[in-house]
């Protein structure tokens, strides 16, 4: 299926038919063990066959409403203050110096800039089209885990209002295409201006406005909790809850929150434990949770990371997965029983690349397959497929053509990922650590760009991300020195308390 000039063609492309077929075949071949690394869980009855279902991960859209075709990445593909296209004035350059990112911005995007509205729109249209195909094949609409960051990078006081407008436009596009679907939106650090500056205030008026945009998808109870605090929990099905964290409250770059003054901002840690305790109390009936958010635990303040990790180690048998974003990278991480990666693995953390092509990435979305809870076993993720739109092709054709980048089982099963259990992810991780063929397979996909080159320092950082869900290990101090948004001191130079403004443009 292809998207042409913002409308869907009536026919299906061979590429997309093969992509969906590959996904369904891979799922059909998945092993139904679903057993976590625990002696008590190993003794539980085997999982009986359950119908395969799906959910998307949509991450880091970063819609740029100021995008200007023909403008340059040196000014983030925005017009200069005098209205011209060249990037010689205005913001300082934060883009890569490679030739691919210094070309004039094309109609569908630039490798040096955030997503034009057309790219955002066609991405959502592709997801809607594929969702309809999955519903036809399975009888179930796929859910959407929307892991945050709808606003653009590198705003300053002169264009700060574009943050709220970008979030509003992105949200309305989602509402137009996915009313009637289960959508679980989370707040990202670049849903705020200045970057990550969310004050720990109950009923923060900006979050209340977000609740107005997202309320279509939330039950009354979840909507009330979100409006007050920016976090919530909603059921995926009868036995699985999706826990949506407000990770900006725990982000080490949020200057308005610090553990020394607020050990539990807006009571999120205590609330999380109550949700986990409820699932634990019903675990014999297969109850479980998926925990999602934008900023990954590797970038929490250390004290908040410690509290979160303590809860994960206590309740891991009822946690079916951790789904985070922020890095714009396709990578998984592991939590072990101790801070050493030689101990028993407990949980897998999934991270996905971005829709924004900024920093040389092709726009990407992911769909996971899973088996609902059965025979007292929690929900089990069984595979995933990533789709990409090659940006150079999209700009030439003046529309996006979405391709299957890869399916995890097809690429990684030869390196130890046999059944998508936490033990098989650990086997894959141990292979990747040797920086042999498994590592090369990861690097070819980590940035949704097969031409990506990873230096030795890049490799060190990537392996730290995979190892350091728990920050206690002294090696993990370095993981917070790198972050997809830290290479430029974007948005932190302006400390105006923007949260007092009403700039969502509703």
C-alpha positions as CSV (number, residue, x, y, z in Angstrom):
1,X,0.0,0.0,0.0
2,X,1.3,3.4,-0.9
3,X,0.5,6.9,0.1
4,X,0.2,9.3,-2.9
5,X,0.1,13.0,-2.3
6,X,-1.8,12.6,0.9
7,X,-4.4,10.1,-0.3
8,X,-4.3,6.3,-0.2
9,X,-4.3,4.4,-3.5
10,X,-6.9,1.7,-3.9
11,X,-4.4,-1.0,-4.8
12,X,-1.9,-2.7,-2.5
13,X,1.8,-2.7,-3.5
14,X,3.7,-6.0,-3.6
15,X,6.1,-4.5,-1.1
16,X,3.4,-3.9,1.5
17,X,1.6,-7.2,0.9
18,X,4.9,-9.0,1.4
19,X,5.6,-6.9,4.5
20,X,2.3,-7.9,6.2
21,X,2.7,-11.5,5.1
22,X,6.2,-11.6,6.5
23,X,4.9,-10.3,9.8
24,X,2.0,-12.7,10.0
25,X,4.2,-15.7,9.1
26,X,6.8,-14.7,11.6
27,X,4.1,-14.5,14.3
28,X,2.7,-17.8,13.3
29,X,6.1,-19.4,13.7
30,X,6.8,-17.8,17.2
31,X,7.2,-20.2,20.1
32,X,4.5,-19.9,22.7
33,X,6.6,-20.4,25.8
34,X,6.2,-17.0,27.3
35,X,8.3,-17.9,30.4
36,X,10.2,-15.3,32.3
37,X,13.4,-15.9,34.2
38,X,12.0,-17.0,37.5
39,X,11.8,-20.4,39.1
40,X,8.2,-19.8,40.2
41,X,7.2,-18.8,36.7
42,X,9.0,-21.8,35.2
43,X,6.7,-24.0,37.2
44,X,3.5,-22.4,35.8
45,X,1.4,-24.2,33.3
46,X,2.4,-23.8,29.6
47,X,0.6,-21.1,27.6
48,X,-2.3,-22.3,25.5
49,X,-2.6,-20.9,22.0
50,X,-4.1,-17.4,21.9
51,X,-5.1,-15.2,19.0
52,X,-2.3,-12.9,17.8
53,X,-3.0,-9.2,18.3
54,X,-0.9,-6.1,17.5
55,X,0.0,-2.7,18.8
56,X,2.0,0.1,17.2
57,X,4.8,2.2,18.7
58,X,4.7,5.7,17.3
59,X,7.5,7.8,18.6
60,X,9.3,11.2,18.2
61,X,7.2,12.6,15.5
62,X,8.6,16.2,16.0
63,X,6.2,18.0,13.7
64,X,7.8,21.2,12.4
65,X,5.0,23.6,11.5
66,X,7.6,26.2,10.3
67,X,9.0,23.8,7.7
68,X,10.0,25.6,4.5
69,X,10.6,23.7,1.3
70,X,13.9,25.0,-0.1
71,X,15.1,26.2,3.2
72,X,18.3,24.8,4.8
73,X,19.1,22.6,7.8
74,X,21.4,25.3,9.1
75,X,18.2,27.2,10.1
76,X,16.3,24.0,10.9
77,X,14.5,24.3,7.5
78,X,12.7,27.4,8.7
79,X,12.6,30.8,7.0
80,X,15.1,33.3,8.3
81,X,13.8,36.4,10.2
82,X,13.9,38.4,6.9
83,X,11.7,35.8,5.2
84,X,14.4,34.3,3.1
85,X,15.2,30.6,2.6
86,X,19.0,30.5,3.3
87,X,20.0,29.4,6.7
88,X,22.6,32.1,7.4
89,X,20.6,33.9,10.0
90,X,18.5,33.1,12.9
91,X,19.2,29.9,14.9
92,X,22.7,28.6,15.0
93,X,23.3,25.3,13.1
94,X,22.8,22.1,15.0
95,X,22.6,19.8,12.0
96,X,25.1,17.3,10.7
97,X,27.7,18.7,8.3
98,X,27.2,15.8,5.9
99,X,26.1,16.5,2.3
100,X,22.8,14.7,2.8
101,X,21.7,17.0,5.6
102,X,22.9,20.3,4.1
103,X,20.7,20.0,1.0
104,X,17.7,22.4,0.6
105,X,14.7,20.9,2.3
106,X,12.5,18.7,0.0
107,X,8.7,18.5,0.0
108,X,8.6,15.4,2.3
109,X,11.4,16.3,4.6
110,X,15.1,16.8,5.2
111,X,17.7,14.6,6.9
112,X,18.8,17.6,8.9
113,X,15.3,18.8,10.1
114,X,12.1,17.8,11.8
115,X,9.0,16.5,10.1
116,X,7.0,18.7,7.8
117,X,3.2,18.4,8.4
118,X,3.0,16.4,5.1
119,X,5.3,13.7,6.4
120,X,3.4,13.5,9.7
121,X,0.1,13.2,7.8
122,X,1.3,10.5,5.4
123,X,2.9,8.6,8.3
124,X,-0.4,8.5,10.1
125,X,-2.3,7.6,6.9
126,X,0.0,4.7,6.4
127,X,-0.5,3.5,9.9
128,X,-4.3,3.8,9.5
129,X,-4.2,1.8,6.3
130,X,-2.1,-1.0,7.8
131,X,-4.3,-1.0,10.9
132,X,-7.3,-1.6,8.7
133,X,-5.5,-4.6,7.1
134,X,-4.6,-6.0,10.5
135,X,-8.1,-5.6,11.7
136,X,-9.4,-7.4,8.7
137,X,-6.9,-10.3,9.2
138,X,-7.4,-10.7,13.0
139,X,-10.7,-9.1,13.9
140,X,-9.0,-6.7,16.2
141,X,-8.0,-3.1,15.8
142,X,-4.3,-2.6,16.8
143,X,-3.6,-0.3,19.7
144,X,-1.2,2.6,19.4
145,X,1.4,3.3,22.1
146,X,2.4,6.9,21.3
147,X,5.6,7.5,23.2
148,X,5.8,11.3,23.0
149,X,7.7,14.2,21.5
150,X,5.4,15.9,18.9
151,X,7.1,19.3,19.0
152,X,10.1,20.5,17.1
153,X,13.7,20.9,18.3
154,X,15.6,24.2,18.6
155,X,12.9,26.8,19.4
156,X,13.7,30.0,21.1
157,X,11.6,32.8,22.6
158,X,10.8,34.2,19.1
159,X,9.0,31.1,18.0
160,X,8.2,29.3,21.2
161,X,4.5,29.3,20.4
162,X,5.2,26.8,17.7
163,X,5.7,24.1,20.3
164,X,2.1,24.1,21.5
165,X,0.8,24.5,17.9
166,X,2.9,21.6,16.7
167,X,1.6,19.3,19.5
168,X,-2.0,20.4,18.8
169,X,-1.8,19.8,15.0
170,X,-0.2,16.4,15.5
171,X,-2.8,15.5,18.0
172,X,-5.7,16.5,15.8
173,X,-4.3,14.6,12.9
174,X,-4.2,11.5,15.1
175,X,-7.7,12.1,16.3
176,X,-9.0,12.5,12.7
177,X,-7.5,9.1,11.7
178,X,-7.7,7.0,14.9
179,X,-11.0,7.8,16.6
180,X,-12.3,4.4,17.7
181,X,-8.9,3.0,18.3
182,X,-7.1,2.4,21.6
183,X,-4.4,5.2,21.6
184,X,-2.2,5.6,24.6
185,X,-0.4,9.0,24.4
186,X,2.5,9.9,26.6
187,X,4.2,13.3,27.3
188,X,7.7,13.8,26.0
189,X,10.3,16.4,26.9
190,X,9.8,18.2,23.5
191,X,6.1,18.5,24.1
192,X,7.2,21.4,26.4
193,X,8.9,24.7,25.8
194,X,11.6,25.2,27.1
195,X,12.7,21.6,26.6
196,X,11.7,19.4,29.5
197,X,10.7,22.2,31.8
198,X,7.6,20.7,33.3
199,X,6.8,22.1,36.7
200,X,5.5,19.5,39.3
201,X,2.1,21.3,39.6
202,X,-1.2,19.5,40.0
203,X,-3.6,20.5,37.2
204,X,-0.9,22.3,35.2
205,X,-2.9,24.2,32.7
206,X,-0.9,23.0,29.7
207,X,-1.4,19.4,30.6
208,X,-5.1,20.1,31.1
209,X,-5.1,21.4,27.5
210,X,-3.4,18.3,26.4
211,X,-6.1,16.3,28.1
212,X,-8.6,18.2,26.0
213,X,-6.8,17.0,22.9
214,X,-6.3,13.4,24.0
215,X,-9.5,12.9,26.0
216,X,-11.1,11.1,23.1
217,X,-9.0,8.0,23.9
218,X,-9.1,8.1,27.8
219,X,-11.7,6.8,30.2
220,X,-13.0,9.3,32.7
221,X,-10.8,8.0,35.5
222,X,-7.7,8.0,33.3
223,X,-8.5,11.5,32.0
224,X,-8.8,12.9,35.5
225,X,-5.5,11.4,36.6
226,X,-3.8,12.6,33.5
227,X,-5.2,16.1,33.8
228,X,-4.0,16.3,37.4
229,X,-0.5,14.7,37.0
230,X,0.3,13.8,33.4
231,X,0.3,10.1,34.0
232,X,-2.5,7.4,33.9
233,X,-3.4,3.8,33.4
234,X,-5.8,2.3,30.9
235,X,-6.8,-1.3,30.1
236,X,-5.5,-2.8,26.9
237,X,-7.8,-5.8,27.4
238,X,-9.5,-7.6,30.3
239,X,-6.2,-8.6,32.0
240,X,-3.5,-6.2,30.7
241,X,-3.1,-2.5,31.7
242,X,-1.0,0.0,29.9
243,X,0.8,2.2,32.4
244,X,1.6,5.6,30.9
245,X,4.3,7.4,32.9
246,X,5.0,11.1,32.9
247,X,8.8,10.6,32.6
248,X,9.5,14.3,32.2
249,X,9.0,14.5,36.0
250,X,11.9,12.1,36.5
251,X,14.1,13.4,33.6
252,X,17.5,14.6,34.9
253,X,17.4,17.6,32.5
254,X,14.2,19.0,34.0
255,X,15.5,21.9,36.1
256,X,12.2,22.3,37.9
257,X,12.4,19.0,39.6
258,X,15.1,17.4,41.8
259,X,15.0,14.5,44.2
260,X,16.7,16.5,46.9
261,X,13.6,18.7,47.1
262,X,10.9,16.3,45.7
263,X,11.5,12.6,46.5
264,X,8.3,11.7,44.6
265,X,7.0,14.5,42.3
266,X,3.2,14.4,42.0
267,X,3.2,11.1,43.8
268,X,4.0,9.2,40.6
269,X,6.2,6.5,42.2
270,X,3.7,5.7,44.9
271,X,0.9,5.6,42.3
272,X,3.0,3.2,40.1
273,X,3.5,0.9,43.0
274,X,-0.2,0.8,43.7
275,X,-0.9,-0.2,40.0
276,X,1.8,-2.9,40.1
277,X,0.5,-4.2,43.4
278,X,-3.0,-4.6,41.9
279,X,-1.6,-6.6,39.0
280,X,0.4,-8.7,41.3
281,X,-2.6,-9.5,43.4
282,X,-4.3,-10.8,40.3
283,X,-1.3,-12.5,38.7
284,X,-2.8,-16.0,38.9
285,X,-5.5,-14.8,36.5
286,X,-2.8,-13.6,34.0
287,X,-3.0,-9.9,34.9
288,X,0.0,-7.9,33.7
289,X,1.1,-4.4,32.7
290,X,3.0,-2.8,29.8
291,X,4.9,0.3,31.1
292,X,5.5,3.0,28.6
293,X,6.8,6.6,28.5
294,X,9.1,8.9,26.6
295,X,12.3,9.4,28.5
296,X,13.9,6.0,29.3
297,X,15.0,5.0,32.8
298,X,18.7,5.6,31.7
299,X,17.9,9.3,31.8
300,X,16.0,9.5,35.0
301,X,17.6,11.3,38.0
302,X,19.6,8.6,39.7
303,X,17.3,8.7,42.8
304,X,14.2,8.3,40.6
305,X,15.9,5.6,38.6
306,X,16.7,3.7,41.9
307,X,13.0,3.9,43.0
308,X,11.8,2.7,39.6
309,X,14.2,-0.1,39.3
310,X,13.3,-1.3,42.8
311,X,9.7,-1.6,41.7
312,X,10.6,-3.4,38.5
313,X,12.7,-6.0,40.4
314,X,9.8,-6.5,42.9
315,X,7.0,-6.8,40.4
316,X,8.8,-8.0,37.2
317,X,6.7,-11.2,36.8
318,X,3.6,-9.0,36.0
319,X,5.5,-6.6,33.7
320,X,5.1,-7.7,30.1
321,X,7.5,-5.1,28.7
322,X,8.9,-1.6,29.0
323,X,8.3,0.6,26.0
324,X,10.3,3.9,25.8
325,X,11.6,6.4,23.2
326,X,13.7,9.6,23.2
327,X,16.9,8.2,21.7
328,X,15.5,8.0,18.1
329,X,17.2,4.6,18.0
330,X,16.1,1.0,17.4
331,X,17.6,-0.8,20.4
332,X,16.6,-2.9,23.3
333,X,17.9,-2.9,26.9
334,X,17.8,-5.4,29.7
335,X,17.2,-5.2,33.5
336,X,19.0,-7.9,35.5
337,X,18.6,-9.1,39.1
338,X,21.7,-7.0,40.0
339,X,23.5,-4.1,38.4
340,X,25.8,-6.6,36.6
341,X,24.9,-7.9,33.2
342,X,26.1,-11.3,34.1
343,X,23.2,-11.9,36.5
344,X,19.8,-13.2,35.7
345,X,17.8,-11.1,33.2
346,X,14.4,-10.0,34.4
347,X,12.9,-7.5,31.9
348,X,13.3,-6.2,28.3
349,X,13.0,-2.5,27.5
350,X,12.1,-1.7,23.9
351,X,13.1,1.6,22.1
352,X,12.1,2.6,18.6
353,X,13.5,5.0,16.1
354,X,11.6,8.2,15.1
355,X,9.3,9.6,12.5
356,X,11.4,12.7,12.3
357,X,14.3,12.3,9.8
358,X,16.5,14.7,11.7
359,X,20.1,13.5,12.1
360,X,20.1,11.3,9.0
361,X,17.3,8.9,9.8
362,X,14.6,7.6,7.6
363,X,11.1,8.0,9.0
364,X,10.1,4.8,10.9
365,X,7.2,3.3,12.8
366,X,6.9,-0.2,14.4
367,X,4.2,-2.7,15.0
368,X,4.5,-5.4,17.7
369,X,2.7,-8.7,17.7
370,X,1.6,-10.2,21.0
371,X,-0.4,-13.0,22.6
372,X,-2.9,-11.9,25.2
373,X,-2.7,-13.5,28.6
374,X,-3.7,-17.1,28.8
375,X,-3.4,-20.0,31.3
376,X,-2.4,-17.6,34.1
377,X,0.5,-16.4,31.9
378,X,0.8,-12.6,31.3
379,X,0.7,-11.0,27.9
380,X,3.7,-11.9,25.7
381,X,5.3,-9.9,23.0
382,X,6.1,-12.3,20.1
383,X,7.7,-10.2,17.4
384,X,7.9,-6.8,15.8
385,X,8.2,-5.3,12.3
386,X,9.7,-1.9,11.5
387,X,8.5,0.1,8.5
388,X,10.4,3.0,6.9
389,X,9.9,5.6,4.2
390,X,13.2,6.3,2.4
391,X,13.3,10.1,2.5
392,X,15.4,10.6,-0.7
393,X,12.8,8.5,-2.6
394,X,9.9,10.3,-1.0
395,X,11.3,13.7,-2.0
396,X,11.8,12.5,-5.6
397,X,8.3,11.1,-5.9
398,X,6.7,13.8,-3.8
399,X,5.0,11.2,-1.6
400,X,6.0,8.6,0.9
401,X,6.3,4.9,-0.1
402,X,6.5,2.8,3.0
403,X,8.6,-0.4,3.0
404,X,9.2,-3.2,5.4
405,X,12.6,-2.5,6.9
406,X,12.8,-5.8,8.8
407,X,11.1,-8.2,11.1
408,X,12.9,-9.0,14.3
409,X,12.5,-12.8,14.2
410,X,13.8,-12.9,10.7
411,X,17.0,-11.0,11.5
412,X,17.8,-11.9,15.1
413,X,16.7,-15.6,15.5
414,X,20.1,-16.7,14.2
415,X,21.8,-14.8,17.1
416,X,19.9,-16.2,20.0
417,X,16.5,-14.5,19.8
418,X,14.5,-17.7,19.6
419,X,11.3,-17.2,21.4
420,X,11.2,-13.5,22.6
421,X,11.5,-14.5,26.2
422,X,13.8,-12.3,28.3
423,X,16.4,-15.2,28.3
424,X,16.5,-15.1,24.5
425,X,17.0,-11.3,24.5
426,X,19.8,-11.9,26.9
427,X,21.4,-14.4,24.6
428,X,21.1,-11.9,21.7
429,X,22.6,-9.1,23.9
430,X,25.6,-11.3,24.8
431,X,26.2,-11.9,21.1
432,X,25.9,-8.2,20.3
433,X,28.5,-7.4,23.0
434,X,31.1,-9.4,21.1
435,X,30.6,-6.8,18.2
436,X,30.4,-9.6,15.6
437,X,27.7,-10.3,13.1
438,X,24.8,-9.7,15.6
439,X,26.2,-6.3,16.4
440,X,26.5,-5.5,12.7
441,X,22.9,-6.5,12.2
442,X,21.9,-4.1,15.0
443,X,23.9,-1.2,13.6
444,X,22.4,-1.6,10.2
445,X,19.0,-0.9,11.7
446,X,19.6,1.2,14.8
447,X,19.1,4.5,13.0
448,X,16.7,3.3,10.3
449,X,19.5,4.1,7.8
450,X,21.7,1.2,6.5
451,X,24.5,3.8,5.7
452,X,24.9,4.7,9.4
453,X,28.5,4.3,10.6
454,X,29.0,3.7,14.3
455,X,32.4,4.8,15.7
456,X,34.1,3.1,18.7
457,X,32.6,5.7,21.1
458,X,29.2,5.3,19.4
459,X,29.5,1.5,20.1
460,X,30.4,2.1,23.7
461,X,27.4,4.4,24.2
462,X,25.0,2.0,22.5
463,X,26.2,-0.9,24.7
464,X,25.8,1.2,27.8
465,X,22.2,2.0,26.8
466,X,21.5,-1.7,26.5
467,X,23.1,-2.5,29.8
468,X,22.2,0.5,32.0
469,X,18.5,0.4,32.8
470,X,19.8,0.3,36.4
471,X,22.3,3.2,36.8
472,X,24.0,1.8,39.9
473,X,26.9,0.2,38.0
474,X,29.7,2.7,37.9
475,X,30.1,2.1,34.2
476,X,26.7,3.7,33.7
477,X,27.7,7.2,34.8
478,X,28.6,7.8,31.1
479,X,25.2,6.9,29.8
480,X,23.7,10.3,30.8
481,X,26.5,12.2,28.9
482,X,24.9,11.2,25.7
483,X,21.3,11.7,24.6
484,X,19.6,12.3,21.3
485,X,18.9,15.9,22.4
486,X,22.1,16.6,24.4
487,X,24.4,17.2,21.5
488,X,23.0,20.6,21.1
489,X,22.0,22.8,24.1
490,X,18.7,23.3,22.5
491,X,15.9,25.1,24.3
492,X,17.7,25.2,27.6
493,X,19.0,28.8,27.1
494,X,15.5,30.2,27.6
495,X,14.2,29.8,31.1
496,X,10.9,31.7,30.7
497,X,8.2,29.8,32.6
498,X,6.2,29.0,29.4
499,X,3.9,26.7,31.3
500,X,2.0,29.7,32.5
501,X,1.0,30.4,28.9
502,X,-2.0,29.0,27.0
503,X,-0.5,28.4,23.6
504,X,-2.0,25.2,22.3
505,X,-4.1,27.2,19.9
506,X,-7.4,25.3,20.7
